Amino acid sequence: MAAVRISSRSGLPSLLVYMGIGILLGQDGIGHIRFDSAAFTQVFGYAALVVILAEGGLGTKWKQIRPVLPSAAVLATLGVAVSVGVTAAGAHYLVGLSWRQALIIGAVVSSTDAAAVFSVLRRVPLPARVTGTLEAESGFNDAPVVILVVAFSAAGPVERWYLLIGEIALELAIGAAIGLAVGLLGSWGIKRVALPASGLYPIAVMAIAVTAYAAGALAHGSGFLAVYLASMMLGNAKLPHWPAIRSFAEGLGWIAQIGMFILLGLLVTPHDLADDVLPAVVIGLVLTMVARPLSVLFSLLPFRVPWREQTLMSWAGLRGAVPIILATIPMVNGVDASGRIFNIVFVLVVVYTLVQGPTLPWLARRLRIGEQQPASDLGIESAPLERLRGHLLSVAIPEGSRMHGVEVNELRLPAGSAVTLVVRDGKSFVPLPSTVLRRGDELLVVATDPVREAAERRLRAVGRGGKLAGWLHTDADGAEGT
């Protein structure tokens, strides 16, 4: 918990703190724990990544990433190909690695890390297009990168590139179809089956997300893409007890990160890293200053993204635990010099995460890319009343909400819904139509089944736009017309 606090206050992605703990516990540290199982690290890392992608998908707003899905998809496919080729060429010609080793490293470090991207970007007020593109890319690009790393680490050369491209396309299609199907069926079931305890809803959501990964993997598709898409659909389905679901997923995500990063710190042997520091720095320079900008440039060229946003996206291609986990694949497969590949990737990730993570907000300010913080959104939790065919909405009015100063009758809730109770300063009372709402209030709103979603939309619209939300055509996402 202290490490969580340190990482959040310092602006560093949490992996550095947790890896440091793992190194201290390892054979060169104070713990003297000997751990060298790359196979176990790979399995545990995959499991942790499933949880991290599920947490990230649950927190991804569909309306934010829908406009940028094409650009994110191209960045996660064509961008990965450009990054692999340029980085591999640098590793071969500048560092002297064999082409096979260079291609493995190029593929491994071409994946942006979902945990690092989610943890850093959500603290920086960037335009929705930038944040949505980067988050969607980090959720999508794990799948093609895993396929490439496995192919390059297999015995024998990969000569028929069109077969590899076809395999990637097929696995992505299967994973996407399964993820969307599981997410749709799962959200439909959770909204229509009243579970006996609110604590079961978070468990059910995470179970559905893991099921999506399992179904995708068993069908020889991309399980990572399946779990991300299924979680994104669940996160945008207005599920009952949503705040509890979100908090539970965040807690599991932290546990997965802590365990994964500490295990990676245990696996590395610090006294073996000295000879690989310079090659890692050189390859990292090629990746950061050449490969990533070129991949962003070529991928986003058809979408006419301003150069300032392209510059920020180039710098925000954060690496984290995912490349280090992928670096265990050649170790498990017995590739020559796989230990050196792992050490280079480890040093590269640590050094460039230390440089890129804290400087991202500074670069956004220098490029004058940013947004003022919007009006705070309402916290709305829905509890199904199955026998009454209705819902009880718990609404919290936060600091910055424009619902402050609005009278109850000015909410103009749809027929079939009403504010039944207000809790203020620890005391509850039944409001009058003329009762003025204040920040910090908690409202209990009863809504029948047919109007529940309309009532939520109206509440969020007033929270964003105030009492004139309807006149200004302000929707639940804060968009205003004239």
Protein Blocks (a to p, Z undefined) as FASTA:
>chain_A
ZZmmmmmmnopafklmmmmmmmmmmmmlmnopacfbfklmmmmmmmmmmmmmmmmmmmpc
fklmmmmmmmmmmmmmmmmmmmmmmmmmmmmmmnopafklmmmmmmmmmpccfklmmmmm
mmpccdfklmmmmmmmmmmmmmmmmmmmmmmmpgcidfblmlmmmmmmmmmmmmmmmmmm
mmmmmmmmmmmmccfbfklmmmmmmmmmmmmmmmmmmnopafklmmmmmmmmmmmnopgh
klmmmmmmmmmmmmmmmmmmmmmmmmpcfklmmmmmmmmmmmmmmmmmmmmmmmmmmmmm
mnopafklmmmmmmmmccdfklmmmmmmmmmnopghklmmmmmmmmmmmmmmmmmmmmmm
mmmmmnopacddddddddddddddfknopadddddddehiakgopafklnopaehiacfb
dceehiacdddfklccdehiacdddddfklmmmmmmmmmmmmmnommlmmnopafkopac
ZZ
